[in-house]
């Protein structure tokens, strides 16, 4: 699914009106009706609903919703928030229709006119939409502050009022709605992908309002939201006469004294993700632990007792993944440098391999083309020296991928995959239960496995990230967010494959 900027969404709206038999008012009615149908499934009819509408088209959407709620028998009040802007034509039209339906909206022209709202009530936020260009001020800013203090359940129309659709680094957070739920139209907004906006967006859901499909298909965007229909065609279908050699030999370079678990998790994930053969190169002290825990994997013992000090012959492997639990010992640093200089197959670097690069940034120039890096934000900041967050960190991620011709998988709630060509893919799967030690090691093993199976590095990263999150989602059905561990993710990789490949696949637990 493509993600568009606010300006691009306005262009698509305009193209829909131009190319379809629909007026701007008709498109507003369509969007509001779609919102209303989902709202009815969320808000029981006995709830009191308060709609706050600004003077623009987002406010017009809110007025349509208020009318539909009234016609459905809900107890609804509507409030028009004066922002200093003129009323749009569609807003005025729907304000008149609402009045004719029996509800006269109350205008809030000063903060003292803010109504009394109980915690048990519902607020529909339709003050500002995607057209916001400056922070809310005056009456609108105070209304937003007071809405946030009500304790009521807040549902935002399209985007929480006061939140920009892209960069919110300079946003005044006190004047942004803190929605419990956001029903957004047609596309996720880029701002929804970033942790700093989570308190404002709340849970969110995309509603298809029927914008012109050919325009959407033709309009380019560097931003994507990874869905099942995107990943399913990437998964390689197995044939009857395939054998273990068909699916590659993955080498996992991992582990140090006391961290055999990282190597075990990465290797287990590589096996579960489908590599024909998996070998783990690790210190002598970790050999028995890994062989006992994972008899399906082969072991390449390193002569180092506590950490890796040597590199095996890489020629026999189809892909190499290095980093989990390695440590940053000087001898290990030399091993990683040797990997960069000698590897001729797809490469993934994670965890301590990335920390070694951070401590020795001159090594970045040695990255083989389209190496996959899988940092969490802290590791990425150490790599780049940046202090940015959210949208601007994403820009740094894109710049880094382009500069070093690599693929950067920046881990998080919506893990993002940056390609050297400038594209960014945000993941749709995963849950807070995956915030546990070893989860990243599992992702390393999965992507390395896909690389070994012959997946293009970009497809391997996107597919691995999606399946990793989905395996975590399946694990959550069995456990809880508090109790999911990395091994649960490994054990549900197979179910994640099946849910991705088969539309009618049902889980029986």
matplotlib code that plots the C-alpha trace (Angstrom):
import matplotlib.pyplot as plt

x = [0.0, 1.3, 1.7, 1.3, 2.0, -0.8, -0.2, -0.3, -3.6, -5.2, -4.1, -5.7, -8.9, -9.0, -8.4, -11.2, -13.6, -12.3, -12.4, -15.4, -19.1, -18.7, -18.7, -16.5, -19.6, -20.4, -16.9, -17.2, -20.5, -18.9, -15.9, -18.2, -20.5, -17.6, -16.4, -19.9, -20.4, -17.1, -18.1, -21.3, -19.3, -17.2, -19.6, -22.7, -26.0, -26.4, -23.2, -23.4, -21.4, -19.8, -18.6, -16.1, -15.8, -13.4, -14.3, -12.6, -13.4, -12.3, -15.0, -17.4, -16.8, -17.5, -20.8, -21.9, -21.0, -23.1, -26.1, -25.8, -25.5, -28.6, -30.5, -29.4, -30.8, -27.6, -27.6, -25.3, -24.1, -22.2, -19.7, -18.1, -14.7, -13.8, -10.2, -10.1, -10.4, -13.3, -15.8, -15.4, -18.3, -18.8, -18.6, -21.4, -23.5, -23.3, -23.9, -27.2, -28.1, -27.4, -29.6, -32.4, -32.0, -32.8, -29.4, -28.1, -24.4, -23.1, -20.2, -17.3, -15.8, -14.1, -12.7, -15.3, -18.0, -16.4, -19.1, -19.2, -18.3, -18.1, -15.5, -18.0, -18.9, -17.3, -15.7, -15.4, -12.4, -12.9, -11.3, -8.2, -7.3, -4.5, -4.5, -3.0, 0.0, 0.7, 0.2, -3.3, -3.6, -6.2, -9.6, -8.7, -5.6, -7.5, -10.4, -7.8, -6.3, -9.7, -10.7, -7.6, -8.4, -11.9, -10.9, -13.5, -12.9, -11.7, -12.0, -10.2, -11.4, -8.6, -5.8, -5.7, -6.2, -2.9, -0.8, 1.0, 0.9, 4.7, 7.3, 6.2, 9.6, 8.6, 5.0, 3.6, 2.4, 0.0, -2.1, -2.5, -5.4, -4.6, -6.9, -7.9, -8.6, -8.1, -10.0, -7.9, -9.0, -7.6, -4.0, -2.0, -0.4, 3.4, 3.2, 1.5, 4.7, 6.7, 6.8, 6.7, 3.1, 1.7, 0.1, -1.8, -2.8, -3.8, -5.0, -5.6, -7.4, -7.4, -10.9, -11.2, -13.3, -13.0, -10.5, -9.7, -7.8, -6.0, -4.7, -3.4, -1.7, -0.1, 1.1, 4.6, 5.5, 8.7, 6.8, 5.0, 3.1, 3.8, 0.7, 0.1, -0.8, 2.6, 4.5, 2.6, 4.0, 7.6, 7.5, 9.2, 7.0, 8.6, 8.5, 8.2, 11.8, 13.5, 16.0, 18.0, 20.6, 17.9, 17.4, 20.9, 23.4, 23.2, 26.2, 25.4, 28.4, 27.3, 27.8, 30.5, 31.0, 27.6, 25.8, 25.3, 21.5, 21.8, 23.5, 20.9, 18.0, 19.4, 20.2, 16.8, 15.1, 17.2, 16.1, 12.4, 12.5, 13.5, 17.2, 18.3, 21.4, 22.4, 25.9, 26.8, 30.3, 30.9, 33.5, 34.4, 32.8, 29.3, 29.5, 27.9, 25.1, 24.1, 24.4, 22.3, 19.6, 19.6, 20.6, 19.4, 22.1, 25.8, 28.5, 31.8, 33.9, 36.1, 39.5, 38.6, 37.5, 35.4, 34.8, 35.3, 38.9, 39.0, 36.9, 35.9, 36.0, 33.0, 33.0, 30.7, 27.9, 25.0, 24.6, 26.2, 24.6, 26.9, 26.5, 24.2, 26.0, 29.5, 30.9, 33.3, 36.6, 39.5, 40.0, 36.3, 36.6, 39.3, 37.0, 34.2, 36.7, 37.7, 34.1, 33.6, 36.8, 36.2, 32.5, 31.1, 27.5, 24.7, 25.6, 23.6, 25.1, 23.3, 23.9, 27.6, 28.7, 27.0, 28.6, 32.0, 31.2, 30.2, 33.5, 35.4, 33.4, 36.1, 34.8, 31.5, 33.3, 34.0, 30.3, 29.6, 26.8, 23.3, 24.4, 21.5, 21.9, 19.4, 19.9, 17.6, 17.4, 20.2, 22.5, 21.7, 22.4, 25.8, 26.4, 25.6, 26.3, 22.8, 20.5, 17.4, 14.2, 11.1, 10.6, 14.1, 15.7, 13.9, 15.5, 18.9, 18.1, 17.3, 20.4, 22.6, 21.2, 21.8, 25.3, 26.6, 24.4, 23.0, 19.6, 18.8, 16.2, 15.5, 13.7, 10.7, 6.9, 6.7, 10.1, 11.2, 13.3, 15.2, 16.5, 19.4, 17.0, 15.2, 12.2, 11.0, 8.8, 7.0, 5.9, 2.3, 2.8, 4.2, 3.2, 4.7, 5.2, 8.1, 10.0, 12.1, 15.7, 16.5, 13.7, 16.3, 18.4, 15.4, 15.0, 18.7, 18.3, 15.1, 16.5, 19.8, 17.8, 15.9, 19.1, 20.5, 17.4, 18.2, 15.8, 16.9, 18.2, 15.3, 12.7, 14.5, 14.4, 10.8, 9.5, 11.6, 10.4, 6.7, 6.9, 8.9, 6.2, 3.4, 5.1, 5.1, 1.4, 0.6, 2.6, 0.5, -2.6, -1.2, 0.5, 0.3, 2.3, 4.1, 5.0, 6.0, 9.7, 12.0, 11.6, 7.9, 8.5, 10.7, 8.1, 5.5, 7.4, 5.7, 2.3, 3.3, 4.2, 0.8, -1.2, 0.6, 0.2, -3.3, -6.2, -8.5, -6.0, -7.5, -5.6, -6.4, -4.6]
y = [0.0, 3.4, 6.2, 9.7, 13.2, 15.6, 17.5, 14.3, 13.2, 16.5, 15.9, 12.5, 13.9, 16.4, 13.8, 11.7, 14.6, 15.3, 11.7, 10.3, 11.3, 12.8, 16.3, 17.6, 17.5, 13.9, 12.8, 14.3, 12.4, 9.2, 9.6, 10.5, 7.6, 5.2, 6.7, 6.5, 2.8, 2.0, 4.3, 2.4, -0.7, 1.1, 3.3, 1.8, 3.8, 4.7, 6.8, 10.6, 11.8, 15.3, 16.4, 19.2, 20.6, 23.1, 25.4, 23.3, 20.0, 17.9, 19.8, 19.2, 15.5, 15.9, 17.6, 14.8, 12.3, 14.3, 14.3, 10.5, 9.8, 11.9, 10.1, 6.8, 7.8, 8.7, 11.5, 13.9, 17.5, 19.5, 22.3, 24.6, 25.7, 29.2, 29.1, 32.5, 30.7, 31.1, 28.3, 26.0, 25.7, 22.0, 22.9, 25.5, 23.1, 20.4, 22.8, 23.8, 20.1, 19.4, 22.3, 21.1, 17.6, 19.1, 19.9, 23.5, 23.4, 25.6, 27.9, 28.1, 31.6, 31.8, 29.2, 29.8, 28.4, 24.9, 22.5, 20.2, 16.7, 13.6, 10.9, 8.3, 10.4, 10.2, 13.0, 13.1, 15.3, 17.0, 20.4, 20.2, 17.7, 17.1, 20.7, 22.1, 24.3, 26.0, 25.1, 25.6, 29.0, 31.0, 29.4, 26.3, 25.6, 26.0, 23.8, 21.1, 21.4, 21.1, 18.1, 16.3, 17.0, 15.6, 12.0, 11.1, 8.6, 10.6, 9.5, 11.5, 12.0, 11.2, 12.7, 14.1, 17.8, 19.7, 16.8, 17.3, 14.4, 14.2, 16.0, 16.8, 17.6, 21.2, 20.5, 22.0, 18.8, 20.5, 21.7, 18.3, 16.0, 12.9, 10.5, 7.1, 6.0, 7.4, 6.4, 7.6, 7.8, 5.7, 5.7, 5.6, 9.0, 9.0, 10.6, 7.4, 5.4, 7.3, 6.6, 10.3, 10.6, 7.5, 9.3, 11.5, 8.9, 6.1, 3.0, 3.6, 2.1, 2.8, 3.3, 2.8, 5.8, 4.9, 7.4, 7.0, 3.7, 4.4, 7.7, 5.9, 3.3, 5.8, 8.3, 7.5, 7.5, 6.4, 5.3, 2.0, 0.2, -3.5, -5.6, -9.3, -8.7, -7.1, -9.9, -12.9, -12.6, -12.4, -15.8, -18.4, -21.4, -24.8, -27.5, -31.2, -32.1, -29.3, -30.5, -28.9, -27.7, -25.7, -23.5, -22.5, -22.7, -19.9, -19.0, -17.3, -15.7, -15.2, -15.7, -15.2, -16.4, -16.3, -15.4, -18.7, -18.0, -15.3, -17.7, -20.4, -18.1, -16.7, -20.2, -21.6, -18.7, -19.3, -22.9, -22.2, -19.5, -22.2, -22.3, -25.8, -25.8, -23.6, -23.4, -21.4, -20.1, -19.4, -19.7, -23.1, -22.3, -22.0, -25.1, -27.6, -25.3, -24.7, -28.3, -29.5, -26.9, -27.1, -30.5, -29.4, -26.8, -27.5, -25.8, -24.3, -24.0, -20.9, -21.3, -18.5, -19.6, -16.6, -14.8, -15.2, -14.6, -16.3, -16.5, -19.7, -20.1, -18.2, -19.7, -22.7, -20.5, -18.8, -15.9, -14.7, -13.1, -11.7, -9.9, -11.4, -11.7, -11.3, -8.6, -6.0, -7.5, -6.2, -9.7, -9.9, -6.5, -7.9, -10.8, -8.5, -6.5, -9.7, -10.5, -7.1, -7.7, -11.3, -12.0, -12.5, -13.6, -11.5, -10.2, -9.1, -7.2, -6.9, -6.1, -6.1, -6.2, -2.8, -1.7, -2.6, -0.4, 2.4, 2.2, 2.0, 4.0, 3.8, 0.2, 1.6, 2.3, -1.4, -2.5, -4.8, -3.4, -4.0, -5.3, -5.5, -3.7, -4.3, -1.7, -0.6, 3.3, 3.4, 1.4, 3.5, 6.7, 5.3, 4.4, 7.9, 10.2, 11.7, 12.7, 12.9, 11.0, 10.0, 11.7, 13.2, 9.9, 8.3, 11.0, 10.1, 6.4, 7.1, 9.2, 6.5, 3.7, 5.8, 6.9, 3.3, 1.5, -0.7, -1.7, -0.3, -2.1, 0.3, -1.8, -0.5, -0.7, -0.1, -1.4, 0.5, -0.9, 1.8, 0.9, 2.7, 4.0, 6.0, 3.8, 3.2, 0.3, 0.4, -2.8, -3.5, -6.6, -7.0, -6.1, -4.8, -8.4, -8.6, -6.0, -8.8, -10.0, -12.1, -10.8, -9.0, -12.2, -14.0, -11.3, -11.7, -15.4, -15.0, -12.4, -14.3, -17.5, -15.7, -14.3, -17.8, -19.0, -16.6, -13.7, -10.3, -8.4, -5.9, -8.6, -10.6, -7.6, -6.7, -10.3, -11.1, -8.1, -8.8, -12.5, -11.8, -9.4, -11.8, -14.7, -12.4, -11.7, -15.4, -15.9, -13.2, -15.2, -18.0, -15.9, -12.3, -9.1, -9.6, -13.3, -13.6, -14.5, -14.8, -18.5, -18.1, -16.0, -18.7, -21.4, -19.5, -18.6, -21.5, -20.3, -16.8, -18.3, -20.1, -17.0, -15.0, -17.6, -18.7, -16.3, -18.8, -20.2, -20.6, -21.0, -23.9, -23.6]
z = [0.0, -1.0, 1.6, 0.2, 1.6, 2.4, -0.8, -2.9, -1.2, -2.1, -5.7, -5.7, -4.2, -7.0, -9.6, -8.2, -8.5, -12.1, -13.3, -11.6, -11.5, -8.0, -6.7, -3.8, -1.6, -2.8, -2.0, 1.4, 1.9, 0.8, 3.2, 6.1, 5.5, 5.4, 8.7, 10.2, 9.3, 11.1, 14.0, 14.6, 15.1, 17.7, 19.7, 21.2, 20.6, 24.3, 24.3, 24.1, 21.2, 20.8, 17.4, 17.1, 13.6, 12.2, 9.2, 6.5, 4.8, 7.8, 9.7, 6.9, 7.3, 11.0, 10.3, 8.0, 10.7, 13.2, 10.9, 10.3, 14.0, 14.7, 12.0, 13.5, 16.9, 18.7, 21.3, 19.5, 19.9, 17.3, 17.9, 15.4, 16.4, 15.1, 13.9, 12.1, 8.7, 6.3, 6.0, 3.0, 0.6, 1.6, 5.3, 4.9, 2.9, 5.5, 8.4, 6.7, 6.2, 9.8, 11.0, 8.7, 10.2, 13.7, 15.2, 15.4, 15.9, 18.7, 17.7, 20.0, 19.5, 22.8, 25.2, 27.9, 25.6, 25.8, 26.9, 29.8, 28.7, 30.9, 30.8, 29.7, 26.6, 23.1, 21.2, 17.4, 16.5, 13.1, 13.7, 11.5, 8.8, 6.3, 5.2, 8.4, 7.7, 11.1, 14.7, 16.1, 17.9, 19.8, 20.5, 18.5, 20.5, 23.8, 22.6, 21.8, 25.3, 26.9, 24.8, 25.9, 29.5, 29.4, 29.7, 27.1, 24.3, 21.4, 17.7, 15.1, 11.6, 9.1, 11.3, 14.9, 14.8, 15.2, 13.8, 10.6, 8.1, 7.8, 10.0, 13.5, 15.0, 15.7, 16.6, 19.8, 21.4, 23.9, 21.0, 19.3, 19.9, 21.9, 20.1, 21.4, 17.9, 14.4, 11.4, 8.5, 4.8, 2.0, 3.1, 6.4, 7.0, 7.2, 10.7, 12.0, 11.5, 14.1, 17.9, 18.9, 17.5, 19.1, 22.0, 19.5, 16.9, 19.3, 17.5, 13.8, 10.9, 7.2, 5.6, 1.9, 0.6, -3.1, -4.3, -8.0, -8.3, -11.6, -10.2, -7.1, -9.2, -11.5, -8.8, -7.6, -3.9, -2.2, 0.8, 1.2, 4.0, 3.8, 3.6, 2.9, -0.7, -1.1, 0.4, -0.9, -4.5, -3.1, -1.4, -3.6, -4.3, -3.7, -6.3, -6.0, -6.8, -4.9, -2.3, 0.5, -1.9, -3.7, -0.7, 0.0, 2.8, 5.4, 7.6, 10.9, 12.6, 16.2, 19.8, 22.5, 26.0, 27.8, 24.6, 22.9, 23.0, 20.4, 18.0, 18.7, 18.1, 14.9, 13.5, 14.6, 12.8, 9.7, 9.6, 10.3, 7.5, 5.0, 4.4, 3.2, 5.4, 8.3, 9.8, 12.9, 13.4, 17.1, 19.9, 21.2, 24.6, 22.8, 20.6, 23.0, 23.9, 20.3, 19.2, 22.1, 21.6, 17.8, 16.3, 12.9, 12.5, 11.8, 13.8, 12.7, 15.9, 16.1, 17.8, 20.2, 23.6, 24.6, 21.3, 17.6, 16.4, 12.9, 9.8, 8.0, 4.3, 3.0, -0.5, 0.4, 1.7, -0.1, 2.4, 5.6, 8.6, 11.3, 14.6, 17.3, 20.6, 19.1, 21.4, 20.2, 21.1, 18.8, 17.4, 16.5, 14.9, 12.6, 11.7, 10.7, 8.6, 6.9, 6.2, 4.4, 2.4, 1.3, 1.2, -2.3, -1.4, 0.2, 3.6, 6.6, 9.6, 12.9, 16.6, 17.6, 13.9, 13.7, 16.9, 15.5, 12.4, 14.7, 16.5, 13.2, 10.8, 8.1, 7.6, 6.2, 2.9, 2.7, 2.8, -0.2, -2.4, -1.1, 2.3, 4.7, 8.0, 10.8, 13.5, 16.2, 16.5, 19.1, 16.9, 13.9, 15.8, 16.8, 13.1, 11.9, 14.9, 14.5, 17.3, 15.2, 15.8, 13.9, 10.5, 10.4, 11.5, 8.6, 6.3, 7.8, 7.1, 3.5, 3.0, 4.7, 2.4, -0.7, 0.4, 1.2, -1.4, 1.4, 2.7, 6.2, 8.3, 11.1, 13.8, 15.7, 16.0, 12.2, 11.2, 8.1, 5.2, 3.3, -0.1, -1.9, -4.5, -1.9, -1.2, 2.3, 3.3, 6.7, 8.3, 9.3, 11.5, 15.0, 18.6, 21.9, 23.1, 20.7, 22.7, 24.3, 24.2, 21.2, 18.9, 16.8, 16.6, 15.1, 12.5, 11.6, 11.1, 9.0, 6.6, 6.3, 5.4, 2.7, 1.3, 1.2, -0.6, -3.4, -2.6, -3.8, -0.8, -0.9, -1.1, 1.6, 3.9, 3.3, 3.4, 6.5, 8.4, 7.6, 8.5, 11.7, 12.8, 11.8, 13.7, 16.7, 16.2, 16.0, 19.2, 20.9, 20.3, 22.4, 25.1, 26.2, 25.4, 28.7, 28.2, 24.5, 24.2, 21.1, 21.0, 20.6, 17.5, 16.0, 16.7, 14.8, 11.6, 9.8, 10.8, 9.6, 6.2, 6.0, 6.9, 4.3, 1.5, 2.1, 2.4, 4.0, 6.4, 9.9, 13.1, 15.4, 18.7]

ax = plt.figure().add_subplot(projection="3d")
ax.plot(x, y, z, "-o")
ax.set_aspect("equal")
plt.show()
